[in-house]
Amino acid sequence: MIYEGKSVIELGERAALAQTVSHFKPVSSTLVGSGDDSAVISVSDSRFVVTTDSMVEGRDFRLEFSSGFDLGYKAAATNLADVAAMGAQPISLVVALLIKPDTKVSWLEDFAKGLQAALDELAPSAAIVGGDLAIANQIVVAVTAHGDLQGKPPVLRTGAKPGDQLAVAGTLGKAAAGLQLILHPDQTLAASYPELVGTQLRPTPPVALALSASFASAMMDVSDSLALDAHRLAEASGVMIRINKKDLLGYVAVLEQAAQSITARDGSVVDPLDWVLFGGEDHSFLASFPAGEVPKGFRVIGSIEAGRGVFLDELSLPAQGWDSVSS
């Protein structure tokens, strides 16, 4: 997408922000929104959850394949998933944005539209209530999200118990497949699989499903990979997790054609199971439930047992996935 018109510097911060925030919608929990020194939001009781996440140009995204809308949508979606994983209703986001000196106001507005679109689709009870805008040598997006527990206890990673069933809501492997397609030298590949590419650029965590499962014994957002996040869940709860390979075959099946297409282009061997196990950024939900109480919309993929570690059937599964600070 080509962005035209005046740059943010040419228009000035105040005017640029005025155009940008006009795309945001207020919600009832926002008592004081953008425009004052701080926002004021209401919650049901004295407790709320708060989380933050950042995206750095060249590290987490590239402008050649992510539009401003994509980045806004993804920045909101990833934080909404973290709030929902705690069993909290998302109510507000604060966005800090570093932009390059030549950034157009039209790009900034597109970014804002992406933020709002994610809220409209995933958490219509939440609003953008403030933030910050500054100039830097690269684009950096930092979002802080708040959630209302509505009188319920938070759903933690520490509650999984032997005898529980392990289940997933959302996709597995699609975002990783989409990223490999985007980065492939043959750009016709990405164009051939818009759903996979879309999952990478604009993940859609099933927030409503997570909120309906607030009785889960444990839950977390799958951001860095099924394998790595399963290890985090097992370690936090002091249990062993066993994932059944046969229960992953449905996730693998929808990726097989894309894997075959990559192999046909360059001869590389691509195992779609690797995307499912070790690929991140689907932002699905991994949860444990008492046996027989897995809610509709979650798919059982394994079990919680006494012991330590994570296993795929009988084989130890490595804690492999995305590491935000590794080279």
RASULLIN-V104214 format. One record per residue. PHI is phi in degrees with one decimal (none if undefined). NEAR is the number of other ideal C-beta (glycine too) atoms within 10 Angstrom. Layout:
BEGIN
PHI:NEAR  PHI:NEAR
END
This chain:
BEGIN
none:11  -97.0:6  -103.0:16  -119.7:8  93.7:11  -72.4:14  -79.5:18  -61.1:24  -64.5:15  -64.7:12  -81.2:17  98.0:12  -59.2:12  -62.4:7  -69.5:13  -63.6:22  -67.2:20  -60.3:12  -65.5:16  -71.0:24  -69.7:16  -65.4:9  -88.5:18  -92.0:20  -108.8:12  -78.6:11  -130.9:19  -66.6:9  -78.5:20  -88.5:21  -87.5:10  -134.3:13  -100.0:18  -60.8:18  125.6:11  -104.5:10  -68.1:6  -146.9:9  -89.3:20  -126.3:12  -125.3:20  -104.8:12  -130.1:19  -72.0:14  -141.6:10  -78.3:6  -111.1:15  -148.2:21  -107.2:22  -140.3:15  -146.0:20  -145.4:13  -151.9:19  -128.8:16  -133.3:17  -116.1:14  -59.2:19  87.2:9  -108.0:12  -107.4:20  -159.6:19  -128.9:11  -68.2:16  -71.0:6  -128.3:15  -115.0:23  -81.1:17  -58.8:24  -60.9:22  -56.0:20  -66.1:25  -63.6:30  -62.7:26  -66.2:27  -61.0:26  -70.5:29  -60.4:25  -65.0:24  -77.7:30  -61.1:28  -63.4:30  -65.8:23  -66.6:29  -64.8:30  -62.6:32  -88.2:23  82.1:23  -105.1:27  -79.3:23  -61.2:29  -126.2:26  -157.3:29  -130.9:27  -116.2:21  -121.8:25  -103.7:16  -132.7:23  -99.9:19  -126.0:24  -79.4:16  -57.4:10  -94.8:12  -62.9:21  -80.6:20  -61.7:22  -62.8:18  -67.8:25  -61.5:24  -66.7:21  -63.7:20  -60.4:26  -62.7:23  -62.9:17  -65.5:25  -56.1:28  -67.6:19  -62.1:17  -64.1:27  -64.4:25  -59.0:12  -84.9:15  -103.5:22  -152.5:28  -64.6:11  -85.9:14  -107.2:29  -140.4:24  -81.0:27  -112.0:27  161.5:21  161.0:20  -153.2:11  -132.9:16  -147.1:10  -100.7:13  -149.0:12  -83.8:9  -147.3:12  -80.6:22  -132.0:17  -115.0:25  -129.3:18  -118.8:26  -115.0:18  -119.1:27  -122.7:23  -137.8:29  -98.6:23  -75.1:21  53.1:16  83.5:9  -95.0:17  -72.1:12  -69.1:16  -92.3:27  -105.1:17  -80.4:19  -92.2:13  -99.9:19  -64.9:27  -128.5:15  -53.2:13  101.4:14  -68.7:25  -99.1:19  -97.7:29  -141.8:22  -128.5:24  -117.8:24  112.8:24  -93.8:23  -135.4:25  89.4:29  -67.3:27  -66.1:27  -65.1:26  -62.4:28  -61.3:28  -64.9:21  -65.2:20  -67.7:23  -61.3:19  -82.7:13  -68.0:16  -57.3:7  -86.1:14  -70.7:12  -67.7:10  -63.1:21  -61.2:20  -66.1:10  -81.2:14  -131.1:20  -63.3:12  -66.8:12  -67.9:27  -62.6:22  -63.1:15  -65.6:23  -70.3:27  -78.6:23  -137.7:23  -63.4:25  -124.4:19  -58.7:28  -76.7:21  -57.8:25  -61.4:13  -64.1:18  -61.9:29  -67.5:20  -75.2:16  -111.3:25  -69.1:19  -88.5:15  -55.8:27  -74.8:20  -157.7:24  -159.8:28  -156.2:24  -76.1:25  -89.7:31  -109.2:23  -105.6:20  152.1:26  -59.9:29  -63.8:23  -66.4:22  -72.2:21  -64.4:27  -62.5:20  -62.8:17  -65.6:25  -62.9:25  -66.3:16  -64.2:15  -91.4:21  67.2:13  -132.2:27  -106.0:17  -112.9:28  -117.2:21  -97.8:20  -90.4:15  -58.5:16  -63.8:8  -79.2:15  -98.3:22  -62.9:11  -65.7:12  -67.1:23  -67.0:19  -59.0:10  -74.8:17  -107.2:26  -63.0:13  -64.6:12  -63.2:25  -62.2:21  -64.7:12  -65.7:17  -63.6:20  -61.0:12  -65.3:10  -76.5:13  -128.1:11  80.9:7  -71.8:10  -91.1:7  -118.5:18  -101.1:13  -61.8:23  -63.4:18  -63.8:18  -61.3:28  -65.3:27  -81.9:26  -117.8:21  -89.2:28  -110.9:24  76.3:24  -73.7:30  56.2:27  -86.1:30  -121.3:26  -105.0:28  -142.8:29  -116.3:27  -135.7:22  -55.0:14  -52.6:11  84.8:6  -116.4:12  -70.8:20  -74.5:15  -60.1:8  102.9:16  -98.8:25  -112.2:16  -69.4:14  -125.2:24  175.4:24  -145.0:18  -103.2:25  -131.6:18  -69.9:10  128.1:13  -139.1:11  96.3:16  -128.3:25  -127.3:18  -102.5:20  55.2:11  -100.7:7  -98.2:8  -63.6:9  -100.7:20  -68.1:13  -81.5:18  -108.8:16  173.2:22  -75.6:15  -117.8:11  -67.8:12  -115.9:5  -79.7:5  -78.8:3
END
